[in-house]
Amino acid sequence: MLQKKKRLVIPIMTHPGIELGGGTVLKAVTDGQAHADAIIALNKRFPADAVTAIMDLTVEAEAFGAEIRFSEDEIPNVIGRLVEDRESVEALEVPSLDKGRVREYLKANRIVASAIKDKKVFGGCIGPFSLAGRLYDMSELMMAMYIEPETVTLLLDKCAAFITSYLLAMKETGINGVILAEPAAGLVSDDDCYQYSSVYVRKIVQAVQDDSFSIVLHNCGNTGHCTGAMLRSGASALHFGNRADMVEALNTCPPDMPVLGNIDPSGVMRQGTPEKVYSAVSELLDKTREFDNFILSTGCDVPPRTPFVNIQAFYQALKDYNEKD
């Protein structure tokens, strides 16, 4: 990355690949082959410098036993609350990798790793604090951090244990890393982000990350207030959402650390016009021109039904920028 003169691009984008094949979100999030087919199809149509899996933040919660609501063309959602007090957290078992849809996601990673050999392949996984929030209820978890922190840390220990086993299994599929999504960690202060997220992410990093497998820590809830905590996680790269100031983030991060972001996936990519997309990408590239460690990306997963003309505009702006330079 640092040696190449052109600006690299790694958007978090899979859903348009589902639509390229005429499939549905429901099929892709429940069938590993359909998921892999979407990634491969999108890579052929819009080749990036690395490919990413769907950012589905319900897979891990479902493995623990949470109820999930599915629909044909929308991202799945967690329903209700699985644990609510110390007793229920103590009784909660760390699930095996045979639970829920975990095996289908591992299957998708394995197929893509075998099919795409000329670039890096990144899986997707929720982070420990965000997973805890989905199991305990996010509002209740934030209250419990101050009322009964021991319950929260016990739950986080179990979440981190499962994520570690899941990522070790991902590593065995042949992929090159994972985008670890911790959006809920952006809801708290830098100190709390460190104590309740980065400490646990660091344990996962130490167990999983090496020269062949990288963890990219994503926090789209971060407005800049908890970048310090993200850096203390030990992740090899950081990914920022559209609420962050990318210049500020880049100034905070080490110059040799890959930093990715942060075109608005909903307001710009899905709801904007091609002209708006082109302008937003061009402006971001100009602002970050001096940072060799910046990689163009979207602020989060590009949602279903994003117009293909907008994706074309995204890549055209990058192409024009690279040719100009």
C-alpha positions as CSV (number, residue, x, y, z in Angstrom):
1,M,0.0,0.0,0.0
2,L,2.7,2.5,1.0
3,Q,4.8,1.6,-2.1
4,K,2.0,2.1,-4.6
5,K,1.4,5.5,-6.1
6,K,-2.3,4.9,-6.7
7,R,-4.9,5.2,-4.0
8,L,-6.3,1.8,-3.1
9,V,-10.0,1.0,-2.5
10,I,-11.6,-1.6,-0.3
11,P,-15.3,-0.8,0.1
12,I,-17.4,-2.9,2.5
13,M,-19.8,-4.0,-0.2
14,T,-21.5,-7.3,-0.9
15,H,-25.3,-6.7,-1.2
16,P,-25.0,-5.3,-4.8
17,G,-23.4,-8.7,-5.7
18,I,-26.5,-10.4,-4.4
19,E,-28.6,-8.3,-6.8
20,L,-26.2,-9.0,-9.7
21,G,-27.1,-12.7,-9.4
22,G,-30.8,-12.1,-8.9
23,G,-30.7,-13.4,-5.4
24,T,-32.2,-12.2,-2.1
25,V,-30.6,-11.1,1.1
26,L,-32.3,-13.9,2.9
27,K,-30.7,-16.5,0.6
28,A,-27.3,-14.9,1.0
29,V,-27.3,-14.8,4.8
30,T,-28.5,-18.3,5.2
31,D,-26.6,-20.1,2.3
32,G,-22.8,-20.0,2.2
33,Q,-22.7,-20.7,-1.5
34,A,-25.1,-17.9,-2.3
35,H,-23.1,-15.5,-0.1
36,A,-19.9,-16.6,-1.9
37,D,-21.4,-16.2,-5.3
38,A,-22.4,-12.6,-4.5
39,I,-18.9,-11.7,-3.4
40,I,-17.4,-13.3,-6.5
41,A,-19.9,-11.7,-8.9
42,L,-19.3,-8.2,-7.4
43,N,-15.6,-8.7,-7.7
44,K,-15.9,-9.4,-11.4
45,R,-18.2,-6.3,-11.9
46,F,-16.5,-3.9,-9.6
47,P,-13.0,-5.2,-8.7
48,A,-11.6,-3.7,-5.5
49,D,-8.1,-4.2,-4.0
50,A,-9.6,-6.7,-1.5
51,V,-13.0,-8.3,-1.1
52,T,-15.2,-8.4,1.9
53,A,-18.0,-10.5,3.3
54,I,-21.5,-9.3,4.3
55,M,-21.4,-7.3,7.6
56,D,-24.2,-9.3,9.3
57,L,-24.1,-8.5,13.0
58,T,-26.7,-11.2,13.9
59,V,-24.7,-14.4,13.2
60,E,-22.9,-14.5,16.5
61,A,-25.9,-13.5,18.6
62,E,-28.0,-16.2,16.9
63,A,-25.3,-18.7,17.8
64,F,-25.7,-17.8,21.5
65,G,-29.5,-18.3,21.1
66,A,-30.9,-14.9,20.3
67,E,-34.0,-14.7,18.2
68,I,-33.5,-13.3,14.7
69,R,-36.0,-11.7,12.4
70,F,-35.3,-12.4,8.7
71,S,-36.8,-10.8,5.6
72,E,-36.3,-11.4,1.9
73,D,-34.4,-8.1,1.1
74,E,-33.4,-6.6,4.4
75,I,-30.5,-7.3,6.8
76,P,-31.5,-9.6,9.7
77,N,-32.2,-8.1,13.1
78,V,-32.0,-9.4,16.7
79,I,-35.3,-9.5,18.5
80,G,-35.7,-9.1,22.2
81,R,-33.2,-9.8,24.9
82,L,-31.4,-13.1,25.7
83,V,-29.9,-12.3,29.1
84,E,-30.9,-9.7,31.7
85,D,-29.1,-10.2,34.9
86,R,-26.1,-11.8,36.6
87,E,-27.8,-15.2,36.9
88,S,-28.7,-15.4,33.2
89,V,-25.3,-14.3,32.2
90,E,-23.7,-17.0,34.4
91,A,-25.9,-19.6,32.8
92,L,-25.1,-18.5,29.3
93,E,-23.0,-21.0,27.5
94,V,-20.3,-20.1,25.0
95,P,-21.7,-21.8,21.9
96,S,-20.0,-24.2,19.5
97,L,-19.4,-23.3,15.9
98,D,-22.2,-25.7,14.9
99,K,-24.9,-23.3,16.2
100,G,-27.0,-21.1,13.9
101,R,-25.6,-20.0,10.6
102,V,-21.9,-20.0,11.6
103,R,-21.0,-22.9,9.4
104,E,-22.7,-21.2,6.4
105,Y,-20.5,-18.1,6.9
106,L,-17.4,-20.2,7.2
107,K,-18.4,-22.0,4.0
108,A,-18.7,-18.7,2.2
109,N,-15.3,-17.7,3.4
110,R,-13.8,-21.0,2.2
111,I,-15.3,-20.8,-1.2
112,V,-14.2,-17.2,-1.8
113,A,-10.7,-17.9,-0.5
114,S,-10.4,-20.7,-3.1
115,A,-11.9,-18.7,-5.9
116,I,-10.1,-15.4,-5.5
117,K,-6.4,-15.8,-5.3
118,D,-5.1,-12.4,-6.6
119,K,-6.2,-10.2,-3.7
120,K,-6.9,-10.3,0.0
121,V,-10.2,-11.7,1.3
122,F,-11.7,-10.4,4.5
123,G,-14.5,-12.0,6.5
124,G,-16.8,-10.2,8.8
125,C,-17.6,-10.6,12.5
126,I,-19.2,-8.5,15.3
127,G,-17.0,-7.2,18.1
128,P,-17.4,-8.2,21.7
129,F,-19.0,-5.1,23.1
130,S,-21.5,-4.9,20.2
131,L,-22.3,-8.6,20.6
132,A,-22.9,-8.1,24.4
133,G,-25.2,-5.3,23.6
134,R,-27.3,-7.5,21.3
135,L,-27.6,-10.2,23.9
136,Y,-28.2,-7.9,26.9
137,D,-29.9,-5.0,25.1
138,M,-27.7,-2.0,24.4
139,S,-29.4,0.5,26.7
140,E,-29.5,-1.9,29.5
141,L,-25.9,-2.9,29.0
142,M,-24.8,0.8,29.2
143,M,-26.6,1.1,32.5
144,A,-25.2,-2.1,33.8
145,M,-21.6,-0.9,33.1
146,Y,-22.1,1.5,36.1
147,I,-24.5,-0.5,38.2
148,E,-23.1,-4.0,37.9
149,P,-19.9,-4.0,35.9
150,E,-18.9,-7.5,37.0
151,T,-21.9,-8.8,35.1
152,V,-20.9,-6.9,32.0
153,T,-17.3,-8.1,32.2
154,L,-18.5,-11.7,32.6
155,L,-20.6,-11.4,29.5
156,L,-17.8,-9.8,27.6
157,D,-15.5,-12.6,28.5
158,K,-17.9,-15.1,27.0
159,C,-18.5,-13.0,23.9
160,A,-14.7,-12.6,23.4
161,A,-14.2,-16.4,23.9
162,F,-16.7,-17.2,21.2
163,I,-15.4,-14.6,18.7
164,T,-11.9,-15.9,19.2
165,S,-13.0,-19.5,18.3
166,Y,-15.0,-18.2,15.4
167,L,-12.0,-16.2,14.0
168,L,-9.6,-19.1,14.4
169,A,-12.1,-21.1,12.3
170,M,-12.2,-18.3,9.8
171,K,-8.5,-18.3,9.6
172,E,-8.5,-22.0,8.7
173,T,-10.7,-21.3,5.7
174,G,-7.8,-19.5,4.0
175,I,-9.0,-15.9,4.1
176,N,-6.6,-13.2,5.0
177,G,-8.3,-11.3,7.8
178,V,-11.6,-10.0,9.2
179,I,-13.4,-6.7,9.6
180,L,-14.3,-6.7,13.3
181,A,-17.4,-4.5,13.7
182,E,-17.7,-2.6,17.0
183,P,-20.3,0.1,16.2
184,A,-21.7,0.1,19.7
185,A,-18.3,1.0,21.2
186,G,-18.7,4.4,19.6
187,L,-21.6,5.1,22.0
188,V,-19.4,5.4,25.0
189,S,-16.4,7.5,26.1
190,D,-12.8,6.8,25.1
191,D,-12.1,5.4,28.6
192,D,-15.2,3.1,28.5
193,C,-14.5,2.1,24.9
194,Y,-11.0,1.0,26.0
195,Q,-12.3,-0.8,29.2
196,Y,-15.3,-2.5,27.7
197,S,-14.2,-3.0,24.1
198,S,-10.5,-2.6,23.3
199,V,-9.3,-4.7,26.2
200,Y,-11.3,-7.6,24.8
201,V,-10.5,-6.9,21.2
202,R,-6.9,-7.0,22.2
203,K,-7.3,-10.5,23.7
204,I,-8.8,-11.6,20.4
205,V,-6.0,-9.9,18.4
206,Q,-3.4,-11.6,20.5
207,A,-5.0,-15.0,19.9
208,V,-5.7,-14.7,16.2
209,Q,-3.7,-12.0,14.4
210,D,-0.3,-12.8,12.8
211,D,1.5,-12.2,9.5
212,S,-1.1,-14.2,7.6
213,F,-4.3,-12.9,9.2
214,S,-5.2,-9.3,10.0
215,I,-7.9,-7.7,12.1
216,V,-9.4,-4.5,10.8
217,L,-11.3,-2.8,13.6
218,H,-14.4,-1.0,12.4
219,N,-16.2,1.5,14.6
220,C,-18.8,3.5,12.7
221,G,-20.1,5.0,16.0
222,N,-16.8,6.8,16.6
223,T,-17.0,10.5,15.9
224,G,-13.3,10.9,16.8
225,H,-13.7,10.7,20.5
226,C,-12.6,7.1,20.9
227,T,-9.9,6.7,18.2
228,G,-7.3,6.4,21.0
229,A,-9.1,3.4,22.4
230,M,-9.3,1.8,19.0
231,L,-5.5,2.2,18.5
232,R,-4.9,0.5,21.9
233,S,-6.7,-2.6,20.6
234,G,-3.7,-3.9,18.7
235,A,-5.7,-4.3,15.4
236,S,-3.5,-4.0,12.3
237,A,-5.8,-1.5,10.6
238,L,-8.7,0.8,11.6
239,H,-11.9,1.4,9.6
240,F,-14.0,4.6,10.3
241,G,-17.6,5.3,9.7
242,N,-19.0,8.4,7.9
243,R,-19.4,10.3,11.2
244,A,-15.6,10.6,11.6
245,D,-13.4,13.3,10.2
246,M,-10.9,11.2,8.1
247,V,-8.2,13.9,8.2
248,E,-8.4,14.0,12.0
249,A,-8.4,10.2,12.2
250,L,-5.3,10.0,9.9
251,N,-3.5,12.6,11.9
252,T,-4.2,10.5,15.1
253,C,-3.1,7.1,13.6
254,P,0.5,6.0,13.0
255,P,1.6,6.8,9.4
256,D,2.3,3.1,8.7
257,M,-1.1,1.9,9.8
258,P,-3.7,1.3,7.1
259,V,-6.7,3.6,7.8
260,L,-9.9,3.0,5.8
261,G,-13.1,5.0,5.3
262,N,-15.6,6.6,5.0
263,I,-18.1,7.5,2.3
264,D,-21.6,7.5,3.7
265,P,-23.1,4.1,2.6
266,S,-26.7,5.2,3.1
267,G,-27.0,9.0,2.6
268,V,-24.5,9.1,-0.3
269,M,-24.1,5.6,-1.9
270,R,-27.7,4.5,-1.7
271,Q,-29.8,7.7,-1.6
272,G,-27.5,10.0,-3.5
273,T,-27.2,10.7,-7.2
274,P,-24.2,9.6,-9.2
275,E,-23.1,13.3,-9.2
276,K,-23.3,13.4,-5.4
277,V,-21.3,10.2,-5.1
278,Y,-18.6,11.4,-7.5
279,S,-18.3,14.7,-5.6
280,A,-18.1,13.1,-2.2
281,V,-15.4,10.6,-3.2
282,S,-13.4,13.3,-5.0
283,E,-13.6,15.6,-2.1
284,L,-12.5,12.9,0.4
285,L,-9.6,11.8,-1.9
286,D,-8.4,15.4,-2.1
287,K,-8.6,16.0,1.6
288,T,-6.6,12.8,2.3
289,R,-4.0,13.3,-0.5
290,E,-1.0,13.7,1.9
291,F,-1.7,10.4,3.7
292,D,0.0,7.4,2.1
293,N,-1.7,5.1,4.5
294,F,-5.3,6.0,3.6
295,I,-7.5,3.5,1.7
296,L,-10.7,4.6,0.2
297,S,-13.8,2.7,1.6
298,T,-17.4,3.1,2.6
299,G,-18.2,4.1,6.1
300,C,-20.0,0.8,6.6
301,D,-21.7,-2.0,4.6
302,V,-23.3,-0.7,1.5
303,P,-27.0,-1.5,1.9
304,P,-29.3,-3.5,-0.3
305,R,-30.8,-1.7,-3.4
306,T,-27.9,0.7,-3.8
307,P,-28.1,1.9,-7.5
308,F,-25.4,0.5,-9.7
309,V,-24.8,3.9,-11.3
310,N,-23.8,5.2,-7.9
311,I,-21.3,2.4,-7.5
312,Q,-19.9,3.2,-10.9
313,A,-19.6,6.8,-9.9
314,F,-17.7,5.8,-6.8
315,Y,-15.1,3.9,-8.8
316,Q,-15.0,6.5,-11.6
317,A,-14.1,9.2,-9.1
318,L,-11.2,7.0,-7.8
319,K,-10.1,6.2,-11.4
320,D,-10.0,9.9,-12.3
321,Y,-8.1,10.7,-9.2
322,N,-5.5,8.1,-9.8
323,E,-5.1,9.0,-13.4
324,K,-4.7,12.7,-12.6
325,D,-2.0,11.9,-10.1
